[in-house]
Amino acid sequence: MKKAPTFFQRVSGDVVVPGTTYRAGVWVKIWSSSGEDRTVSENPGDVGAQVCINVIGESDRWLDTSFCSGIVRPVDTWQFISVDGVAQTDRISILLVAGYTGPNYPVHNEVMWDDATLGTAPAAATATPPPASGPVRPNPVAFDAVALRNSMNGIRSAIEQAGGLLDRFYNGESQTCTEYQGYYDDVIRSATYSGVPEDWAGIYNDTIFAVENFLATNESIDFLCDSGGGTPSALNYGTARQGINDSLDRLIPAIEAANAKLGG
């Protein structure tokens, strides 16, 4: 990569309705390395990527009509990113942007994109007033060991239920996105704690990993549901299912450790 490349696709005509909020999403992965092994980044550099929408169908991300996601740096792993924008005309563009974010970059720098989508955002029609925000991660509350253990059990149940629905989605069985998103939102709302004692730190850290990993790897499924549902692609399904498995692999032993500390 010699400079910051941008790939764009314009959509126009009757399929674009002015005043409608659209959402662009895409998977991205970065290989940035001083070595030749394409399976791993050695000494990765300052390389980032973002997805943008231009709401009048132009291809320049620096225009004030372009709205972009935050810059991400998913080195050696796939990450789903998305952004919303309100169409101002009957043309709209999705832009895939990559570039250097600092002075450190090795000889090899490649940004890979896959499975880009553009569709209407959920429950949004105009830029003002803004659409109601979804659930967010809560502020920390004072540590309580029993409350943490109970929250961990709730997180486990929600992730397991979401995994079952995910498998049914992919196998073409009729299931509602509303149910899946209910479990996804339950995990978002799961408690966070301050003042965690040292002897509980490992248990709590594994819980936070399980939550954040599940949310990140299943974001594309949540996005699919926001866009009206359907069958996930093989990439979306595989990433989400692996994320669920990895989260449970960390969470279940942490629950067992918490039970042992609390005496069952």
Contacts in CASP RR format, 6 or more apart in sequence:
PFRMAT RR
TARGET T0000
AUTHOR 0000-0000-0000
METHOD contacts of the structure
MODEL  1
MKKAPTFFQRVSGDVVVPGTTYRAGVWVKIWSSSGEDRTVSENPGDVGAQ
VCINVIGESDRWLDTSFCSGIVRPVDTWQFISVDGVAQTDRISILLVAGY
TGPNYPVHNEVMWDDATLGTAPAAATATPPPASGPVRPNPVAFDAVALRN
SMNGIRSAIEQAGGLLDRFYNGESQTCTEYQGYYDDVIRSATYSGVPEDW
AGIYNDTIFAVENFLATNESIDFLCDSGGGTPSALNYGTARQGINDSLDR
LIPAIEAANAKLGG
1 47 0 8 1.000
1 98 0 8 1.000
1 99 0 8 1.000
1 109 0 8 1.000
1 110 0 8 1.000
1 111 0 8 1.000
3 99 0 8 1.000
4 97 0 8 1.000
4 98 0 8 1.000
4 99 0 8 1.000
4 100 0 8 1.000
5 97 0 8 1.000
5 98 0 8 1.000
5 99 0 8 1.000
5 111 0 8 1.000
6 59 0 8 1.000
6 61 0 8 1.000
6 95 0 8 1.000
6 96 0 8 1.000
6 97 0 8 1.000
6 98 0 8 1.000
7 95 0 8 1.000
7 96 0 8 1.000
7 113 0 8 1.000
8 54 0 8 1.000
8 59 0 8 1.000
8 93 0 8 1.000
8 94 0 8 1.000
8 95 0 8 1.000
8 96 0 8 1.000
9 93 0 8 1.000
9 94 0 8 1.000
9 116 0 8 1.000
9 118 0 8 1.000
10 57 0 8 1.000
10 59 0 8 1.000
10 91 0 8 1.000
10 92 0 8 1.000
10 93 0 8 1.000
11 91 0 8 1.000
11 92 0 8 1.000
11 93 0 8 1.000
11 94 0 8 1.000
11 118 0 8 1.000
12 57 0 8 1.000
12 90 0 8 1.000
12 91 0 8 1.000
12 92 0 8 1.000
13 90 0 8 1.000
13 91 0 8 1.000
14 90 0 8 1.000
16 22 0 8 1.000
16 87 0 8 1.000
16 89 0 8 1.000
16 90 0 8 1.000
16 91 0 8 1.000
16 92 0 8 1.000
17 87 0 8 1.000
17 90 0 8 1.000
18 87 0 8 1.000
18 88 0 8 1.000
18 89 0 8 1.000
18 90 0 8 1.000
19 86 0 8 1.000
19 87 0 8 1.000
19 88 0 8 1.000
19 125 0 8 1.000
19 126 0 8 1.000
19 127 0 8 1.000
20 86 0 8 1.000
20 87 0 8 1.000
20 120 0 8 1.000
20 124 0 8 1.000
20 125 0 8 1.000
21 84 0 8 1.000
21 85 0 8 1.000
21 86 0 8 1.000
21 87 0 8 1.000
21 120 0 8 1.000
21 121 0 8 1.000
21 124 0 8 1.000
21 125 0 8 1.000
21 126 0 8 1.000
21 127 0 8 1.000
21 131 0 8 1.000
22 53 0 8 1.000
22 84 0 8 1.000
22 85 0 8 1.000
22 86 0 8 1.000
22 87 0 8 1.000
22 92 0 8 1.000
22 118 0 8 1.000
22 119 0 8 1.000
22 120 0 8 1.000
22 121 0 8 1.000
23 82 0 8 1.000
23 83 0 8 1.000
23 84 0 8 1.000
23 85 0 8 1.000
23 118 0 8 1.000
23 119 0 8 1.000
23 120 0 8 1.000
23 121 0 8 1.000
23 223 0 8 1.000
23 226 0 8 1.000
23 227 0 8 1.000
24 51 0 8 1.000
24 52 0 8 1.000
24 53 0 8 1.000
24 82 0 8 1.000
24 83 0 8 1.000
24 94 0 8 1.000
24 116 0 8 1.000
24 117 0 8 1.000
24 118 0 8 1.000
24 119 0 8 1.000
25 51 0 8 1.000
25 80 0 8 1.000
25 81 0 8 1.000
25 82 0 8 1.000
25 83 0 8 1.000
25 94 0 8 1.000
25 116 0 8 1.000
25 117 0 8 1.000
25 118 0 8 1.000
25 220 0 8 1.000
25 223 0 8 1.000
26 51 0 8 1.000
26 80 0 8 1.000
26 81 0 8 1.000
26 82 0 8 1.000
26 94 0 8 1.000
26 96 0 8 1.000
26 113 0 8 1.000
26 114 0 8 1.000
26 115 0 8 1.000
26 116 0 8 1.000
26 117 0 8 1.000
27 78 0 8 1.000
27 79 0 8 1.000
27 80 0 8 1.000
27 113 0 8 1.000
27 114 0 8 1.000
27 115 0 8 1.000
27 116 0 8 1.000
27 220 0 8 1.000
27 235 0 8 1.000
27 236 0 8 1.000
27 239 0 8 1.000
28 49 0 8 1.000
28 51 0 8 1.000
28 72 0 8 1.000
28 74 0 8 1.000
28 78 0 8 1.000
28 79 0 8 1.000
28 81 0 8 1.000
28 96 0 8 1.000
28 111 0 8 1.000
28 112 0 8 1.000
28 113 0 8 1.000
28 114 0 8 1.000
29 74 0 8 1.000
29 76 0 8 1.000
29 77 0 8 1.000
29 78 0 8 1.000
29 79 0 8 1.000
29 111 0 8 1.000
29 112 0 8 1.000
29 114 0 8 1.000
30 41 0 8 1.000
30 44 0 8 1.000
30 47 0 8 1.000
30 48 0 8 1.000
30 49 0 8 1.000
30 73 0 8 1.000
30 74 0 8 1.000
30 75 0 8 1.000
30 76 0 8 1.000
30 109 0 8 1.000
30 110 0 8 1.000
30 111 0 8 1.000
30 112 0 8 1.000
31 38 0 8 1.000
31 41 0 8 1.000
31 75 0 8 1.000
31 76 0 8 1.000
31 108 0 8 1.000
31 109 0 8 1.000
31 110 0 8 1.000
31 112 0 8 1.000
32 41 0 8 1.000
32 44 0 8 1.000
32 45 0 8 1.000
32 47 0 8 1.000
32 75 0 8 1.000
32 105 0 8 1.000
32 106 0 8 1.000
32 108 0 8 1.000
32 109 0 8 1.000
32 110 0 8 1.000
33 40 0 8 1.000
33 41 0 8 1.000
33 42 0 8 1.000
33 43 0 8 1.000
33 44 0 8 1.000
33 106 0 8 1.000
33 107 0 8 1.000
33 108 0 8 1.000
34 42 0 8 1.000
34 43 0 8 1.000
34 106 0 8 1.000
34 107 0 8 1.000
34 108 0 8 1.000
35 42 0 8 1.000
35 43 0 8 1.000
35 106 0 8 1.000
35 107 0 8 1.000
35 108 0 8 1.000
36 108 0 8 1.000
39 76 0 8 1.000
40 76 0 8 1.000
41 75 0 8 1.000
41 76 0 8 1.000
42 106 0 8 1.000
43 106 0 8 1.000
44 75 0 8 1.000
44 106 0 8 1.000
45 104 0 8 1.000
45 105 0 8 1.000
45 106 0 8 1.000
45 109 0 8 1.000
46 100 0 8 1.000
46 101 0 8 1.000
46 102 0 8 1.000
46 103 0 8 1.000
46 104 0 8 1.000
46 105 0 8 1.000
47 73 0 8 1.000
47 98 0 8 1.000
47 99 0 8 1.000
47 100 0 8 1.000
47 101 0 8 1.000
47 105 0 8 1.000
47 109 0 8 1.000
47 111 0 8 1.000
48 71 0 8 1.000
48 72 0 8 1.000
48 73 0 8 1.000
48 98 0 8 1.000
48 99 0 8 1.000
48 100 0 8 1.000
48 101 0 8 1.000
48 111 0 8 1.000
49 71 0 8 1.000
49 72 0 8 1.000
49 73 0 8 1.000
49 74 0 8 1.000
49 81 0 8 1.000
49 96 0 8 1.000
49 97 0 8 1.000
49 98 0 8 1.000
49 99 0 8 1.000
49 111 0 8 1.000
50 68 0 8 1.000
50 69 0 8 1.000
50 70 0 8 1.000
50 71 0 8 1.000
50 72 0 8 1.000
50 81 0 8 1.000
50 83 0 8 1.000
50 97 0 8 1.000
51 68 0 8 1.000
51 69 0 8 1.000
51 81 0 8 1.000
51 82 0 8 1.000
51 83 0 8 1.000
51 94 0 8 1.000
51 95 0 8 1.000
51 96 0 8 1.000
51 97 0 8 1.000
51 116 0 8 1.000
52 61 0 8 1.000
52 66 0 8 1.000
52 67 0 8 1.000
52 68 0 8 1.000
52 69 0 8 1.000
52 83 0 8 1.000
52 94 0 8 1.000
52 95 0 8 1.000
52 97 0 8 1.000
53 66 0 8 1.000
53 67 0 8 1.000
53 68 0 8 1.000
53 83 0 8 1.000
53 84 0 8 1.000
53 85 0 8 1.000
53 92 0 8 1.000
53 93 0 8 1.000
53 94 0 8 1.000
53 95 0 8 1.000
53 118 0 8 1.000
54 60 0 8 1.000
54 61 0 8 1.000
54 63 0 8 1.000
54 65 0 8 1.000
54 66 0 8 1.000
54 67 0 8 1.000
54 92 0 8 1.000
54 93 0 8 1.000
54 95 0 8 1.000
55 65 0 8 1.000
55 66 0 8 1.000
55 67 0 8 1.000
55 85 0 8 1.000
55 86 0 8 1.000
55 87 0 8 1.000
55 88 0 8 1.000
55 89 0 8 1.000
55 92 0 8 1.000
56 65 0 8 1.000
56 88 0 8 1.000
56 89 0 8 1.000
56 91 0 8 1.000
56 92 0 8 1.000
57 65 0 8 1.000
57 89 0 8 1.000
57 91 0 8 1.000
57 92 0 8 1.000
57 93 0 8 1.000
58 65 0 8 1.000
58 66 0 8 1.000
58 93 0 8 1.000
59 93 0 8 1.000
59 95 0 8 1.000
60 66 0 8 1.000
61 68 0 8 1.000
61 95 0 8 1.000
61 97 0 8 1.000
65 88 0 8 1.000
66 95 0 8 1.000
67 83 0 8 1.000
67 84 0 8 1.000
67 85 0 8 1.000
68 83 0 8 1.000
68 95 0 8 1.000
68 97 0 8 1.000
69 81 0 8 1.000
69 82 0 8 1.000
69 83 0 8 1.000
70 81 0 8 1.000
70 83 0 8 1.000
71 101 0 8 1.000
72 79 0 8 1.000
72 81 0 8 1.000
73 101 0 8 1.000
78 114 0 8 1.000
78 235 0 8 1.000
78 239 0 8 1.000
79 216 0 8 1.000
80 216 0 8 1.000
80 219 0 8 1.000
80 220 0 8 1.000
80 223 0 8 1.000
80 236 0 8 1.000
80 239 0 8 1.000
82 219 0 8 1.000
82 223 0 8 1.000
84 121 0 8 1.000
84 124 0 8 1.000
85 92 0 8 1.000
85 121 0 8 1.000
85 127 0 8 1.000
86 124 0 8 1.000
86 126 0 8 1.000
86 127 0 8 1.000
92 118 0 8 1.000
94 116 0 8 1.000
94 118 0 8 1.000
96 113 0 8 1.000
96 116 0 8 1.000
98 111 0 8 1.000
99 111 0 8 1.000
100 109 0 8 1.000
114 235 0 8 1.000
115 220 0 8 1.000
115 233 0 8 1.000
115 235 0 8 1.000
115 236 0 8 1.000
117 223 0 8 1.000
117 227 0 8 1.000
119 227 0 8 1.000
120 227 0 8 1.000
121 131 0 8 1.000
121 226 0 8 1.000
121 227 0 8 1.000
122 131 0 8 1.000
122 226 0 8 1.000
122 227 0 8 1.000
123 131 0 8 1.000
123 132 0 8 1.000
124 131 0 8 1.000
134 185 0 8 1.000
135 185 0 8 1.000
135 188 0 8 1.000
135 189 0 8 1.000
136 188 0 8 1.000
137 188 0 8 1.000
137 189 0 8 1.000
137 192 0 8 1.000
138 189 0 8 1.000
138 190 0 8 1.000
138 191 0 8 1.000
138 192 0 8 1.000
139 192 0 8 1.000
140 192 0 8 1.000
140 193 0 8 1.000
140 194 0 8 1.000
141 191 0 8 1.000
141 192 0 8 1.000
141 193 0 8 1.000
141 194 0 8 1.000
142 193 0 8 1.000
142 194 0 8 1.000
142 195 0 8 1.000
143 193 0 8 1.000
143 194 0 8 1.000
143 195 0 8 1.000
143 196 0 8 1.000
143 197 0 8 1.000
143 200 0 8 1.000
144 193 0 8 1.000
145 200 0 8 1.000
145 258 0 8 1.000
145 261 0 8 1.000
145 262 0 8 1.000
146 262 0 8 1.000
147 191 0 8 1.000
148 191 0 8 1.000
148 193 0 8 1.000
148 200 0 8 1.000
148 203 0 8 1.000
148 204 0 8 1.000
148 207 0 8 1.000
148 258 0 8 1.000
149 255 0 8 1.000
149 258 0 8 1.000
149 259 0 8 1.000
149 262 0 8 1.000
151 190 0 8 1.000
151 191 0 8 1.000
151 207 0 8 1.000
152 207 0 8 1.000
152 251 0 8 1.000
152 254 0 8 1.000
152 255 0 8 1.000
152 258 0 8 1.000
153 255 0 8 1.000
154 186 0 8 1.000
154 190 0 8 1.000
155 186 0 8 1.000
155 187 0 8 1.000
155 190 0 8 1.000
155 207 0 8 1.000
155 210 0 8 1.000
155 211 0 8 1.000
155 251 0 8 1.000
156 248 0 8 1.000
156 251 0 8 1.000
156 252 0 8 1.000
156 255 0 8 1.000
158 183 0 8 1.000
158 184 0 8 1.000
158 186 0 8 1.000
158 187 0 8 1.000
158 190 0 8 1.000
159 183 0 8 1.000
159 187 0 8 1.000
159 210 0 8 1.000
159 214 0 8 1.000
159 244 0 8 1.000
159 247 0 8 1.000
159 248 0 8 1.000
159 251 0 8 1.000
160 248 0 8 1.000
161 183 0 8 1.000
162 180 0 8 1.000
162 183 0 8 1.000
162 184 0 8 1.000
162 187 0 8 1.000
162 214 0 8 1.000
162 218 0 8 1.000
162 244 0 8 1.000
163 240 0 8 1.000
163 241 0 8 1.000
163 244 0 8 1.000
165 175 0 8 1.000
165 179 0 8 1.000
165 180 0 8 1.000
165 183 0 8 1.000
166 180 0 8 1.000
166 218 0 8 1.000
166 221 0 8 1.000
166 232 0 8 1.000
166 237 0 8 1.000
166 240 0 8 1.000
166 241 0 8 1.000
166 244 0 8 1.000
167 241 0 8 1.000
168 175 0 8 1.000
169 175 0 8 1.000
169 180 0 8 1.000
169 221 0 8 1.000
169 230 0 8 1.000
169 231 0 8 1.000
169 232 0 8 1.000
169 237 0 8 1.000
170 231 0 8 1.000
170 232 0 8 1.000
170 237 0 8 1.000
172 231 0 8 1.000
177 224 0 8 1.000
177 225 0 8 1.000
177 228 0 8 1.000
177 229 0 8 1.000
178 225 0 8 1.000
180 221 0 8 1.000
180 222 0 8 1.000
180 225 0 8 1.000
181 222 0 8 1.000
181 225 0 8 1.000
181 226 0 8 1.000
184 215 0 8 1.000
184 218 0 8 1.000
184 221 0 8 1.000
184 222 0 8 1.000
187 211 0 8 1.000
187 214 0 8 1.000
187 215 0 8 1.000
188 215 0 8 1.000
190 211 0 8 1.000
192 208 0 8 1.000
193 204 0 8 1.000
196 204 0 8 1.000
199 261 0 8 1.000
200 258 0 8 1.000
200 261 0 8 1.000
202 254 0 8 1.000
203 254 0 8 1.000
203 257 0 8 1.000
203 258 0 8 1.000
203 261 0 8 1.000
206 250 0 8 1.000
206 251 0 8 1.000
206 253 0 8 1.000
206 254 0 8 1.000
207 251 0 8 1.000
207 254 0 8 1.000
209 247 0 8 1.000
209 250 0 8 1.000
210 247 0 8 1.000
210 248 0 8 1.000
210 250 0 8 1.000
210 251 0 8 1.000
210 254 0 8 1.000
211 247 0 8 1.000
213 243 0 8 1.000
213 246 0 8 1.000
213 247 0 8 1.000
213 250 0 8 1.000
214 243 0 8 1.000
214 244 0 8 1.000
214 247 0 8 1.000
217 239 0 8 1.000
217 240 0 8 1.000
217 242 0 8 1.000
217 243 0 8 1.000
217 244 0 8 1.000
217 246 0 8 1.000
217 247 0 8 1.000
218 240 0 8 1.000
218 243 0 8 1.000
218 244 0 8 1.000
220 232 0 8 1.000
220 236 0 8 1.000
220 239 0 8 1.000
220 240 0 8 1.000
221 232 0 8 1.000
221 236 0 8 1.000
221 240 0 8 1.000
224 230 0 8 1.000
224 232 0 8 1.000
224 236 0 8 1.000
232 240 0 8 1.000
END
